[in-house]
């Protein structure tokens, strides 16, 4: 029996929720710790929900002694209200999680970023995601896997007008695109979650960045 353990942050989100169920039902992990602000209503013998204040992670540091860390945190400016609040959730929290888990012996950090991530971008969101990636890579993990999906498709619990409009366009025009090109414009959250889990099993040393088409390929073929 494999006795690996995993920590997941962002399991209430679109990708995170799909990923949580995948890793709970996998054979690799004996225990899965889910960092949450409030209970998700999910029950599983492997699952330990860690109710926490993300501004005070040291209070739950005993749950950070894991092998793999999956970070699916992210929000919108509409929900966060301000850029500072969004930056805290999208950058500061993931980096705090990464540093604490590494100090406790974690080997592999897997992150959901953005296809537009670029710290030199004039677009604030893209710049923010680029800064997140750069800050993460200063933490000396054995393996860092950064996934850059395109438009995430799936049924969100919260309504996002812009994403809903874009996804409707994608679904309406996807028949015009070759399969190898579809993932560059939109990708199902479940596909990203499946690829993330498979990437964790391989554990390539160093930092590896996965664009959307590679994510789709891994989920489909591995």
SEDRENTOR-249448 format. One record per residue: residue number from 1; residue in one letter; x, z, y of N, C-alpha, C, O in turn. Coordinates in steps of 0.05 Angstrom, whole numbers, plus 32768, in hexadecimal, padded with zeros to 4 digits. Layout:
BEGIN
{node NUM,"a",{X,Z,Y},{X,Z,Y},{X,Z,Y},{X,Z,Y}}
...
This chain:
BEGIN
{node 1,"x",{8011,8000,7FE8},{8000,8000,8000},{8011,8000,8019},{8024,8010,801B}}
{node 2,"x",{800C,7FEE,802C},{801B,7FEC,8044},{8012,8004,8057},{7FFA,8009,805A}}
{node 3,"x",{8025,8011,8062},{801F,8028,8073},{8025,8023,8090},{802B,8036,809F}}
{node 4,"x",{8023,800A,8099},{8027,8004,80B5},{8010,800F,80C6},{7FF9,8012,80BC}}
{node 5,"x",{8015,8015,80DF},{8001,801E,80F1},{8000,800C,810A},{8014,8000,8111}}
{node 6,"x",{7FE9,800B,8117},{7FE6,7FFA,812F},{7FD8,8009,8145},{7FC7,801B,8140}}
{node 7,"x",{7FDE,8001,815D},{7FD1,800C,8175},{7FC5,7FF4,8184},{7FD3,7FE0,8188}}
{node 8,"x",{7FAB,7FF5,818C},{7F9F,7FE0,819A},{7F93,7FEA,81B4},{7F85,7FFF,81B4}}
{node 9,"x",{7F98,7FDC,81CA},{7F8C,7FE3,81E4},{7F7B,7FCB,81ED},{7F85,7FB4,81EC}}
{node 10,"x",{7F63,7FD0,81F6},{7F52,7FBB,81FE},{7F3F,7FB1,81E9},{7F37,7F9A,81E9}}
{node 11,"x",{7F38,7FC3,81D6},{7F27,7FBB,81BF},{7F0A,7FB8,81C6},{7EFA,7FB0,81B5}}
{node 12,"x",{7F03,7FBD,81DF},{7EE7,7FB8,81E7},{7EE3,7F9D,81F3},{7ECD,7F94,81F9}}
{node 13,"x",{7EFA,7F8E,81F7},{7EF9,7F74,8203},{7EF3,7F5E,81F0},{7EEF,7F63,81D8}}
{node 14,"x",{7EF3,7F45,81FA},{7EEB,7F2E,81EA},{7EFF,7F2A,81D2},{7EF6,7F28,81BB}}
{node 15,"x",{7F19,7F28,81D8},{7F2C,7F25,81C2},{7F31,7F3F,81B4},{7F32,7F40,819B}}
{node 16,"x",{7F33,7F55,81C3},{7F39,7F6F,81B6},{7F25,7F78,81A2},{7F2C,7F83,818D}}
{node 17,"x",{7F0B,7F72,81A6},{7EF7,7F7A,8193},{7EF9,7F6A,8179},{7EF6,7F75,8164}}
{node 18,"x",{7EFF,7F50,817C},{7F03,7F3F,8164},{7F1C,7F49,8155},{7F1B,7F4B,813D}}
{node 19,"x",{7F31,7F4F,8164},{7F4A,7F58,8158},{7F47,7F72,8149},{7F51,7F76,8134}}
{node 20,"x",{7F38,7F85,8156},{7F35,7F9F,8149},{7F29,7F9D,812D},{7F33,7FAA,811B}}
{node 21,"x",{7F15,7F8C,812A},{7F08,7F89,810F},{7F1B,7F7B,80FC},{7F1B,7F81,80E4}}
{node 22,"x",{7F2B,7F69,8106},{7F3E,7F5A,80F5},{7F53,7F6D,80EA},{7F58,7F6D,80D2}}
{node 23,"x",{7F5F,7F7E,80FB},{7F74,7F8F,80F1},{7F6A,7FA7,80E1},{7F78,7FB1,80D0}}
{node 24,"x",{7F51,7FAF,80E7},{7F45,7FC4,80D7},{7F41,7FBB,80BA},{7F44,7FCB,80A8}}
{node 25,"x",{7F3A,7FA2,80B7},{7F35,7F97,809C},{7F4D,7F8A,808F},{7F4B,7F7E,807A}}
{node 26,"x",{7F64,7F8C,809C},{7F7D,7F80,8091},{7F8A,7F94,807E},{7F83,7FAC,807E}}
{node 27,"x",{7F9C,7F8A,806E},{7FAA,7F9A,805A},{7FC3,7FA7,8066},{7FD0,7FB8,805A}}
{node 28,"x",{7FCC,7F9D,807D},{7FE6,7FA6,8089},{7FE6,7FC2,8093},{7FFA,7FD0,8092}}
{node 29,"x",{7FCF,7FCB,809D},{7FCF,7FE5,80AB},{7FC0,7FFB,809C},{7FAA,7FF7,8092}}
{node 30,"x",{7FCC,8012,809C},{7FC0,802A,8090},{7FAF,8037,80A5},{7F9A,8044,809F}}
{node 31,"x",{7FB7,8036,80BF},{7FA9,8043,80D4},{7FAA,8032,80ED},{7FBE,8025,80F3}}
{node 32,"x",{7F93,8031,80FC},{7F92,8022,8115},{7F87,8035,812B},{7F72,8041,8129}}
{node 33,"x",{7F97,8038,8140},{7F90,8049,8157},{7F86,8037,816D},{7F94,8024,8175}}
{node 34,"x",{7F6E,803C,8177},{7F62,802C,818D},{7F60,803D,81A6},{7F52,8051,81A7}}
{node 35,"x",{7F6F,8034,81BB},{7F6D,8042,81D5},{7F54,803A,81E3},{7F51,8022,81E9}}
{node 36,"x",{7F43,804D,81E9},{7F29,8046,81F7},{7F22,805C,820B},{7F2B,8073,8209}}
{node 37,"x",{7F13,8054,821F},{7F09,8067,8233},{7EF0,8076,8228},{7EEB,808D,822F}}
{node 38,"x",{7EE1,8067,8217},{7EC9,8073,820B},{7EC5,8067,81EF},{7ED0,8052,81E9}}
{node 39,"x",{7EB7,8075,81DD},{7EB3,806B,81C2},{7EA7,8050,81C1},{7E96,8049,81D1}}
{node 40,"x",{7EB0,803F,81AD},{7EA6,8024,81AA},{7E8F,8023,8197},{7E80,800F,8197}}
{node 41,"x",{7E8A,8037,8187},{7E75,8037,8174},{7E7D,8029,815A},{7E6C,8020,814B}}
{node 42,"x",{7E97,8026,8156},{7EA2,8019,813E},{7EAB,802F,812B},{7EBA,8041,8133}}
{node 43,"x",{7EA4,802D,8111},{7EAC,8040,80FD},{7EBB,8032,80E7},{7EB2,801D,80DD}}
{node 44,"x",{7ED2,803D,80E0},{7EE3,8031,80CA},{7EF6,8047,80C1},{7F00,8056,80D2}}
{node 45,"x",{7EFB,8049,80A7},{7F0D,805E,809E},{7F2A,805D,80A9},{7F38,8071,80AA}}
{node 46,"x",{7F32,8045,80B2},{7F4D,8042,80BD},{7F4E,8048,80DB},{7F64,804C,80E6}}
{node 47,"x",{7F37,8048,80E8},{7F36,8049,8105},{7F37,8065,8110},{7F29,8077,8107}}
{node 48,"x",{7F49,8069,8124},{7F49,8081,8134},{7F46,8079,8151},{7F57,806D,815D}}
{node 49,"x",{7F2F,8080,815C},{7F2A,807A,8179},{7F38,8090,8189},{7F33,80A8,8186}}
{node 50,"x",{7F49,8087,819C},{7F57,8099,81AD},{7F4B,8098,81C9},{7F51,8086,81D8}}
{node 51,"x",{7F39,80AA,81CF},{7F2C,80AB,81E9},{7F41,80B5,81FD},{7F4C,80CB,81FA}}
{node 52,"x",{7F47,80A5,8211},{7F5D,80AD,8223},{7F58,80A4,8240},{7F47,8093,8246}}
{node 53,"x",{7F68,80B0,8251},{7F6B,80A8,826D},{7F84,8097,826F},{7F9A,80A1,826A}}
{node 54,"x",{7F81,807D,8275},{7F99,806B,8275},{7FAD,8073,828B},{7FC3,8069,828B}}
{node 55,"x",{7FA5,8084,829D},{7FB7,808E,82B1},{7FC7,80A6,82A7},{7FDA,80AF,82B5}}
{node 56,"x",{7FC1,80AF,828F},{7FCE,80C7,8284},{7FD2,80C3,8266},{7FC8,80D2,8256}}
{node 57,"x",{7FE1,80AE,825F},{7FE5,80A7,8242},{7FF6,80BC,8234},{7FF4,80BE,821B}}
{node 58,"x",{8006,80CB,8242},{8016,80DF,8235},{8005,80F4,8227},{800F,8102,8214}}
{node 59,"x",{7FED,80F7,822F},{7FDB,810B,8223},{7FD4,8103,8206},{7FCC,8114,81F6}}
{node 60,"x",{7FD7,80E9,8200},{7FD0,80DF,81E5},{7FE8,80D2,81D8},{7FE5,80C0,81C7}}
{node 61,"x",{8000,80DA,81E0},{8018,80CC,81D7},{801D,80CE,81B9},{802C,80BE,81AE}}
{node 62,"x",{8011,80E2,81AC},{8015,80E5,818F},{800A,80CE,817F},{8012,80C9,8168}}
{node 63,"x",{7FF8,80BE,818B},{7FEC,80A8,817E},{7FFC,808E,8182},{7FF4,8079,8178}}
{node 64,"x",{8012,8090,8191},{8022,8078,8197},{8038,8073,8183},{8047,805F,8186}}
{node 65,"x",{803B,8083,816F},{8050,807F,815B},{8046,806B,8146},{803D,8073,8130}}
{node 66,"x",{8047,8052,814D},{803C,803C,813D},{8050,8026,8138},{8066,8027,8144}}
{node 67,"x",{8049,8013,8128},{805B,7FFC,8123},{8055,7FE5,8137},{8067,7FDB,8143}}
{node 68,"x",{803B,7FDE,8139},{8033,7FC7,814A},{8020,7FD0,8160},{800F,7FE1,815B}}
{node 69,"x",{8024,7FC5,8177},{8013,7FCB,818E},{8005,7FB1,8197},{8013,7F9D,819D}}
{node 70,"x",{7FEB,7FB1,8198},{7FDC,7F9A,81A1},{7FCF,7FA1,81BC},{7FC0,7FB4,81BF}}
{node 71,"x",{7FD6,7F91,81D0},{7FCB,7F96,81EB},{7FB9,7F7F,81F4},{7FC2,7F69,81F8}}
{node 72,"x",{7F9F,7F85,81F7},{7F8B,7F71,81FF},{7F7E,7F7A,8219},{7F67,7F71,821E}}
{node 73,"x",{7F8B,7F8A,8228},{7F80,7F94,8241},{7F7D,7F7E,8256},{7F8E,7F6C,8257}}
{node 74,"x",{7F69,7F80,8266},{7F65,7F6D,827C},{7F4A,7F70,8288},{7F37,7F79,827B}}
{node 75,"x",{7F48,7F6A,82A2},{7F2F,7F6D,82B0},{7F2B,7F56,82C4},{7F3B,7F44,82C4}}
{node 76,"x",{7F17,7F58,82D4},{7F12,7F44,82E9},{7F11,7F52,8304},{7F0D,7F6A,8306}}
{node 77,"x",{7F16,7F42,8319},{7F15,7F4E,8334},{7EF9,7F58,833A},{7EF6,7F6B,8349}}
{node 78,"x",{7EE4,7F4B,832F},{7EC9,7F54,8334},{7EC5,7F70,8328},{7EB8,7F81,8335}}
{node 79,"x",{7ECF,7F75,8311},{7ECC,7F8F,8304},{7EDF,7FA4,830F},{7ED7,7FBB,8313}}
{node 80,"x",{7EF7,7F9C,8315},{7F0B,7FAF,831F},{7F07,7FB6,833D},{7F0F,7FCB,8346}}
{node 81,"x",{7EFA,7FA3,834C},{7EF3,7FA7,8368},{7F0B,7FA0,837B},{7F06,7F93,838F}}
{node 82,"x",{7F23,7FA8,8374},{7F3A,7FA2,8385},{7F51,7F97,8374},{7F52,7F9B,835C}}
{node 83,"x",{7F64,7F89,8382},{7F7B,7F7F,8374},{7F8D,7F95,836A},{7F98,7F92,8354}}
{node 84,"x",{7F8E,7FAB,8378},{7F9F,7FC1,836F},{7F94,7FCD,8355},{7FA3,7FD3,8343}}
{node 85,"x",{7F7A,7FD0,8354},{7F6D,7FDB,833B},{7F71,7FC7,8324},{7F76,7FD0,830D}}
{node 86,"x",{7F6E,7FAD,832A},{7F72,7F9A,8314},{7F8F,7F99,830B},{7F94,7F97,82F3}}
{node 87,"x",{7FA2,7F9B,831D},{7FBE,7F9C,8316},{7FC5,7FB4,8304},{7FD5,7FB2,82F2}}
{node 88,"x",{7FB8,7FCA,830A},{7FBD,7FE2,82FA},{7FB4,7FDE,82DD},{7FC2,7FE5,82CB}}
{node 89,"x",{7F9D,7FD1,82D9},{7F92,7FCD,82BE},{7FA1,7FB6,82B0},{7FA7,7FB9,8298}}
{node 90,"x",{7FA7,7FA1,82BE},{7FB4,7F8A,82B1},{7FD2,7F8B,82AF},{7FDD,7F7E,829E}}
{node 91,"x",{7FDF,7F9C,82BF},{7FFC,7F9D,82BE},{8006,7FB9,82B9},{8015,7FBE,82A5}}
{node 92,"x",{7FFE,7FCC,82C9},{800A,7FE7,82C7},{8002,7FF5,82AC},{8013,8001,82A0}}
{node 93,"x",{7FE9,7FF3,82A4},{7FE1,7FFF,828B},{7FF0,7FF3,8273},{7FFB,8002,8262}}
{node 94,"x",{7FF1,7FD8,8270},{7FFF,7FCC,8259},{801D,7FD4,8259},{8028,7FDA,8243}}
{node 95,"x",{8029,7FD5,8270},{8046,7FDD,8271},{8049,7FFA,8269},{805D,8001,825B}}
{node 96,"x",{8038,800B,8272},{8039,8028,826B},{8036,802B,824D},{8043,803B,8240}}
{node 97,"x",{8023,801C,8242},{801E,801D,8224},{8037,8014,8216},{8040,8020,8202}}
{node 98,"x",{8042,7FFE,821F},{805A,7FF2,8212},{8072,8005,8212},{807F,8009,81FE}}
{node 99,"x",{8077,8012,8229},{808D,8024,822B},{8089,803D,821A},{809C,8046,820C}}
{node 100,"x",{8071,8048,821A},{806C,8060,820A},{806E,805B,81EC},{8079,806A,81DD}}
{node 101,"x",{8062,8044,81E4},{8062,803D,81C7},{807F,8038,81BE},{8087,803F,81A8}}
{node 102,"x",{808F,802A,81CF},{80AA,8025,81C8},{80BA,803E,81C5},{80CB,8041,81B3}}
{node 103,"x",{80B5,8052,81D7},{80C4,806B,81D5},{80BD,807B,81BC},{80CC,808C,81B3}}
{node 104,"x",{80A6,8074,81B0},{809D,8081,8197},{80A4,8071,817E},{809D,8079,8168}}
{node 105,"x",{80B2,805B,8182},{80BC,804C,816B},{80AE,8032,8164},{80B3,8027,814F}}
{node 106,"x",{809B,8029,8175},{808D,8010,816F},{80A0,7FF8,816E},{80B4,7FF8,817D}}
{node 107,"x",{809B,7FE5,815C},{80AD,7FCE,8158},{80A4,7FB4,8165},{80B4,7FA4,816E}}
{node 108,"x",{808A,7FB1,8167},{807F,7F97,816F},{8068,7F9B,8183},{8056,7FAA,817E}}
{node 109,"x",{806B,7F8D,819A},{8056,7F8F,81AF},{804A,7F73,81B2},{8058,7F60,81B8}}
{node 110,"x",{802F,7F71,81AF},{8022,7F58,81B1},{800E,7F59,81C9},{7FFF,7F6C,81CB}}
{node 111,"x",{8010,7F45,81DA},{8002,7F45,81F4},{7FF1,7F2C,81F8},{7FFA,7F16,81F3}}
{node 112,"x",{7FD8,7F30,8201},{7FC8,7F1A,820A},{7FCD,7F16,8228},{7FC7,7F28,8238}}
{node 113,"x",{7FD9,7EFF,822F},{7FDF,7EFA,824B},{7FCD,7EE3,8254},{7FB5,7EE3,824E}}
{node 114,"x",{7FD7,7ED0,8263},{7FC8,7EBA,826D},{7FD8,7EA0,826D},{7FF1,7EA1,8270}}
{node 115,"x",{7FCB,7E8A,8268},{7FD9,7E70,8267},{7FE6,7E69,8282},{7FF9,7E59,8282}}
{node 116,"x",{7FDD,7E76,8297},{7FE8,7E70,82B2},{7FFD,7E84,82BB},{8005,7E83,82D2}}
{node 117,"x",{8005,7E96,82AA},{8017,7EAB,82B2},{8031,7EA0,82BE},{803F,7E90,82B2}}
{node 118,"x",{8037,7EA9,82D6},{804F,7E9F,82E4},{8055,7EB2,82FC},{8045,7EB2,830F}}
{node 119,"x",{806A,7EC1,82FA},{806F,7ED5,830F},{8075,7EC8,832A},{8075,7ED5,833F}}
{node 120,"x",{807B,7EAE,832B},{8081,7EA0,8344},{8069,7E91,834E},{806B,7E83,8363}}
{node 121,"x",{8052,7E93,8341},{803A,7E85,8349},{8030,7E8F,8364},{8032,7EA7,836A}}
{node 122,"x",{8023,7E7D,8373},{8016,7E85,838C},{7FF9,7E8F,8386},{7FEC,7E9B,8397}}
{node 123,"x",{7FF0,7E8B,836E},{7FD6,7E95,8366},{7FDA,7EB2,835C},{7FEA,7EB7,834A}}
{node 124,"x",{7FCB,7EC4,8368},{7FD0,7EE1,8363},{7FCD,7EE8,8346},{7FDD,7EF6,833B}}
{node 125,"x",{7FB8,7EDE,8339},{7FB3,7EE5,831D},{7FCA,7EDC,830B},{7FD4,7EEB,82FA}}
{node 126,"x",{7FD3,7EC3,830F},{7FE9,7EB8,82FF},{8002,7EC8,8304},{8012,7ECD,82F2}}
{node 127,"x",{8007,7ECF,831D},{801F,7EDE,8324},{801E,7EFA,8317},{8032,7F03,830D}}
{node 128,"x",{8007,7F06,8317},{8003,7F21,830B},{800A,7F1F,82ED},{8018,7F30,82E3}}
{node 129,"x",{7FFF,7F0B,82DF},{8004,7F09,82C2},{8022,7F03,82BD},{802D,7F0C,82A9}}
{node 130,"x",{802E,7EF3,82CF},{804B,7EEE,82CC},{805B,7F07,82CF},{806F,7F0B,82C0}}
{node 131,"x",{8054,7F17,82E2},{8062,7F31,82E6},{805F,7F43,82CE},{8071,7F51,82C6}}
{node 132,"x",{8047,7F43,82C2},{8042,7F53,82AA},{8055,7F4B,8294},{8061,7F5C,8287}}
{node 133,"x",{8057,7F31,828F},{8069,7F27,827A},{8086,7F2E,827F},{8094,7F36,826D}}
{node 134,"x",{808F,7F2C,8298},{80AB,7F32,829E},{80B0,7F50,829B},{80C5,7F58,8290}}
{node 135,"x",{809E,7F61,82A4},{80A1,7F7E,82A1},{80A2,7F86,8283},{80B1,7F97,827B}}
{node 136,"x",{8090,7F79,8273},{808F,7F7F,8257},{80AA,7F79,8249},{80B3,7F89,8239}}
{node 137,"x",{80B6,7F63,8251},{80CF,7F5B,8244},{80E7,7F6C,824A},{80FC,7F68,823F}}
{node 138,"x",{80E4,7F7F,825D},{80FA,7F91,8263},{80F9,7FA9,824F},{810C,7FB9,824E}}
{node 139,"x",{80E3,7FAB,8240},{80E2,7FC0,822B},{80EE,7FB5,8211},{80E4,7FA1,8207}}
{node 140,"x",{8103,7FC2,8207},{8112,7FB6,81F0},{8105,7FB9,81D5},{810F,7FC6,81C3}}
{node 141,"x",{80EE,7FAC,81D2},{80E1,7FAB,81B7},{80F0,7F98,81A5},{80FE,7F86,81AE}}
{node 142,"x",{80EE,7F9D,818B},{80FA,7F8A,8178},{80EB,7F6F,817A},{80F8,7F5A,8178}}
{node 143,"x",{80D1,7F70,817E},{80C1,7F58,8181},{80AC,7F5B,8197},{809E,7F6F,8199}}
{node 144,"x",{80AB,7F47,81A8},{8096,7F45,81BC},{8089,7F2A,81B9},{8096,7F15,81BA}}
{node 145,"x",{806F,7F2A,81B6},{805F,7F11,81B3},{804B,7F0F,81CA},{803A,7F21,81CD}}
{node 146,"x",{804E,7EFA,81DA},{803C,7EF6,81F1},{802B,7EDE,81EC},{8034,7EC8,81E8}}
{node 147,"x",{8011,7EE3,81EB},{7FFE,7ECD,81E6},{7FF1,7EC4,8200},{7FE7,7ED5,8210}}
{node 148,"x",{7FF2,7EAA,8205},{7FE7,7E9F,821E},{7FD0,7E8D,8218},{7FD3,7E74,8218}}
{node 149,"x",{7FB9,7E98,8212},{7FA1,7E87,820C},{7F96,7E79,8224},{7F9A,7E82,823B}}
{node 150,"x",{7F88,7E63,8220},{7F7A,7E56,8235},{7F5F,7E65,823A},{7F5E,7E7C,8234}}
{node 151,"x",{7F4B,7E57,8244},{7F31,7E64,8249},{7F27,7E71,822F},{7F23,7E63,821B}}
{node 152,"x",{7F21,7E8B,8230},{7F18,7E99,8218},{7EFA,7E95,8215},{7EEA,7E99,8227}}
{node 153,"x",{7EF3,7E8C,81FD},{7ED7,7E86,81F7},{7ECB,7E9C,81E4},{7ED9,7EA5,81D2}}
{node 154,"x",{7EB2,7EA3,81E8},{7EA5,7EB7,81D7},{7E90,7EC5,81E7},{7E8B,7EC0,81FE}}
{node 155,"x",{7E82,7ED7,81D9},{7E6C,7EE6,81E6},{7E76,7F00,81F1},{7E7A,7F13,81E3}}
{node 156,"x",{7E7A,7F00,820B},{7E82,7F19,8219},{7E6B,7F2C,821C},{7E54,7F24,821E}}
{node 157,"x",{7E71,7F46,821D},{7E5D,7F5A,8223},{7E55,7F59,8241},{7E3E,7F5F,8248}}
{node 158,"x",{7E68,7F51,8251},{7E63,7F4F,826E},{7E61,7F31,8276},{7E6E,7F20,826A}}
{node 159,"x",{7E50,7F2B,8289},{7E4C,7F10,8292},{7E60,7F08,82A7},{7E63,7F16,82BB}}
{node 160,"x",{7E6F,7EF2,82A3},{7E82,7EE8,82B6},{7E7A,7ECC,82BD},{7E7D,7EB9,82AD}}
{node 161,"x",{7E6F,7EC8,82D5},{7E63,7EAF,82DD},{7E78,7E98,82DB},{7E71,7E82,82D0}}
{node 162,"x",{7E90,7E9C,82E5},{7EA4,7E87,82E5},{7EAB,7E7E,82C9},{7EAD,7E66,82C4}}
{node 163,"x",{7EB0,7E92,82B8},{7EB8,7E8B,829C},{7EA0,7E7F,828D},{7EA5,7E6D,827D}}
{node 164,"x",{7E88,7E88,8293},{7E71,7E7D,8285},{7E6D,7E60,828D},{7E67,7E4F,827C}}
{node 165,"x",{7E71,7E5A,82A6},{7E6F,7E3E,82B0},{7E84,7E2D,82A3},{7E7F,7E16,829A}}
{node 166,"x",{7E9D,7E37,82A3},{7EB3,7E28,8297},{7EB0,7E23,8279},{7EB6,7E0E,826F}}
{node 167,"x",{7EA6,7E38,826B},{7EA2,7E35,824E},{7E8C,7E21,8248},{7E8D,7E12,8234}}
{node 168,"x",{7E77,7E21,8259},{7E62,7E0D,8254},{7E6C,7DF1,8257},{7E64,7DDF,8248}}
{node 169,"x",{7E7D,7DED,826B},{7E89,7DD2,826F},{7E9B,7DCB,8257},{7E9A,7DB4,824D}}
{node 170,"x",{7EAA,7DDF,824E},{7EBC,7DDA,8237},{7EAC,7DD2,821E},{7EB2,7DBE,8211}}
{node 171,"x",{7E98,7DE1,8218},{7E87,7DDB,8200},{7E7A,7DC0,8203},{7E76,7DB2,81EF}}
{node 172,"x",{7E72,7DBA,821C},{7E64,7DA0,8220},{7E76,7D88,821D},{7E6D,7D72,8215}}
{node 173,"x",{7E90,7D8B,8223},{7EA2,7D75,8223},{7EB6,7D75,820C},{7EC6,7D63,8209}}
{node 174,"x",{7EB6,7D8B,81FC},{7ECB,7D8E,81E8},{7ECB,7D78,81D3},{7EDF,7D72,81C6}}
{node 175,"x",{7EB4,7D6B,81CF},{7EB3,7D55,81BC},{7EC4,7D3D,81C4},{7ECA,7D2C,81B4}}
{node 176,"x",{7ECB,7D3C,81DE},{7EDC,7D27,81E8},{7EFA,7D2C,81E3},{7F0A,7D1A,81E6}}
{node 177,"x",{7F00,7D45,81DC},{7F1C,7D4C,81D9},{7F25,7D4C,81BC},{7F16,7D53,81AA}}
{node 178,"x",{7F3E,7D45,81B7},{7F49,7D47,819C},{7F4D,7D65,8196},{7F50,7D75,81A8}}
{node 179,"x",{7F4C,7D6B,817C},{7F4E,7D88,8174},{7F68,7D94,817F},{7F68,7DAC,8187}}
{node 180,"x",{7F7D,7D85,817F},{7F97,7D8F,8188},{7F98,7D96,81A6},{7FA9,7DA4,81B0}}
{node 181,"x",{7F84,7D8A,81B5},{7F83,7D8F,81D2},{7F6E,7DA3,81DA},{7F70,7DAF,81F0}}
{node 182,"x",{7F5A,7DA8,81C9},{7F44,7DBA,81D0},{7F4E,7DD6,81D9},{7F45,7DE1,81EC}}
{node 183,"x",{7F61,7DE1,81C9},{7F6B,7DFC,81CE},{7F79,7DFF,81E9},{7F7D,7E15,81F3}}
{node 184,"x",{7F82,7DE8,81F5},{7F8F,7DEA,820F},{7F7C,7DEE,8225},{7F83,7DF6,823B}}
{node 185,"x",{7F62,7DEA,8220},{7F4D,7DEE,8234},{7F3B,7E06,822E},{7F31,7E12,8241}}
{node 186,"x",{7F37,7E0C,8215},{7F27,7E23,820E},{7F2D,7E2B,81F1},{7F33,7E1A,81E0}}
{node 187,"x",{7F2C,7E45,81EB},{7F32,7E4F,81D1},{7F20,7E67,81CA},{7F1D,7E78,81DB}}
{node 188,"x",{7F16,7E68,81B2},{7F05,7E7E,81AA},{7F14,7E98,81A9},{7F2B,7E99,819F}}
{node 189,"x",{7F08,7EAE,81B2},{7F15,7EC8,81B1},{7F1D,7ED0,8195},{7F32,7EDB,8190}}
{node 190,"x",{7F0C,7EC9,8181},{7F12,7ED0,8166},{7F2B,7EC1,815C},{7F3A,7ECC,814C}}
{node 191,"x",{7F2F,7EA9,8165},{7F47,7E99,815E},{7F60,7EA7,8169},{7F74,7EA9,815B}}
{node 192,"x",{7F5E,7EB0,8181},{7F75,7EBE,818D},{7F7B,7ED8,817E},{7F92,7EDE,8179}}
{node 193,"x",{7F66,7EE7,8177},{7F6A,7EFF,8168},{7F76,7EFA,814C},{7F88,7F09,8144}}
{node 194,"x",{7F6D,7EE6,813F},{7F78,7EDF,8124},{7F96,7ED8,8127},{7FA6,7EE0,8116}}
{node 195,"x",{7F9C,7EC8,813B},{7FB8,7EC1,813F},{7FC9,7ED9,8145},{7FE0,7EDC,813C}}
{node 196,"x",{7FBF,7EEB,8155},{7FCE,7F03,815D},{7FD5,7F13,8145},{7FEB,7F1D,8142}}
{node 197,"x",{7FC2,7F16,8133},{7FC6,7F26,811A},{7FDB,7F18,8109},{7FED,7F26,80FE}}
{node 198,"x",{7FDA,7EFE,8106},{7FED,7EEF,80F6},{8009,7EF0,8102},{801D,7EF2,80F3}}
{node 199,"x",{800B,7EEF,811C},{8025,7EF1,812A},{8031,7F0D,8124},{8049,7F0F,8121}}
{node 200,"x",{8021,7F21,8124},{802B,7F3C,811F},{8036,7F3F,8103},{804A,7F4C,80FF}}
{node 201,"x",{802A,7F31,80F0},{8034,7F32,80D4},{804F,7F26,80D1},{805F,7F2E,80C1}}
{node 202,"x",{8054,7F11,80E1},{806E,7F03,80DF},{8084,7F13,80EE},{809A,7F17,80E3}}
{node 203,"x",{807E,7F1C,8106},{8091,7F2D,8115},{80AB,7F20,811C},{80C0,7F2A,8116}}
{node 204,"x",{80A9,7F09,8129},{80C1,7EFB,8132},{80D1,7F0C,8146},{80C5,7F17,8159}}
{node 205,"x",{80EB,7F0E,8142},{80FC,7F1F,8154},{80FE,7F12,8170},{80FC,7EFA,8173}}
{node 206,"x",{8101,7F23,8184},{8104,7F1A,819F},{80E8,7F15,81AC},{80D4,7F1E,81A1}}
{node 207,"x",{80E8,7F07,81C2},{80D0,7F01,81D0},{80C7,7EE4,81CA},{80D7,7ED1,81CD}}
{node 208,"x",{80AE,7EE1,81C2},{80A3,7EC7,81BC},{8089,7EC4,81CC},{8078,7ED5,81CC}}
{node 209,"x",{8087,7EAC,81D9},{806F,7EA6,81E9},{805F,7E91,81DB},{806A,7E7C,81D3}}
{node 210,"x",{8045,7E95,81D8},{8034,7E83,81C9},{801F,7E77,81DC},{800D,7E84,81E5}}
{node 211,"x",{8022,7E5D,81E2},{800D,7E4F,81F2},{7FF4,7E4C,81E1},{7FF4,7E51,81C9}}
{node 212,"x",{7FDE,7E44,81EE},{7FC4,7E43,81E2},{7FC3,7E31,81C9},{7FB7,7E38,81B5}}
{node 213,"x",{7FD0,7E19,81CB},{7FCF,7E07,81B4},{7FDE,7E13,819C},{7FD6,7E0D,8185}}
{node 214,"x",{7FF3,7E22,81A1},{8002,7E2F,818B},{7FF2,7E45,817F},{7FF2,7E4A,8167}}
{node 215,"x",{7FE3,7E54,8190},{7FD2,7E69,8186},{7FBD,7E5E,8173},{7FB9,7E69,815D}}
{node 216,"x",{7FB1,7E48,817B},{7F9D,7E3B,816A},{7FA9,7E31,814F},{7F9C,7E33,813A}}
{node 217,"x",{7FC1,7E27,8151},{7FCE,7E1C,8139},{7FD4,7E33,8125},{7FD1,7E30,810D}}
{node 218,"x",{7FDE,7E4A,8130},{7FE4,7E60,811F},{7FCB,7E6B,8111},{7FCB,7E70,80F9}}
{node 219,"x",{7FB6,7E6D,8120},{7F9C,7E77,8115},{7F92,7E65,80FF},{7F86,7E6D,80EC}}
{node 220,"x",{7F96,7E4B,8103},{7F8B,7E37,80F1},{7F9C,7E33,80D8},{7F91,7E2F,80C2}}
{node 221,"x",{7FB6,7E34,80DB},{7FC8,7E2C,80C5},{7FD6,7E43,80B6},{7FDD,7E40,809F}}
{node 222,"x",{7FDB,7E59,80C3},{7FEC,7E6E,80B7},{7FDD,7E7D,80A1},{7FE9,7E8F,8095}}
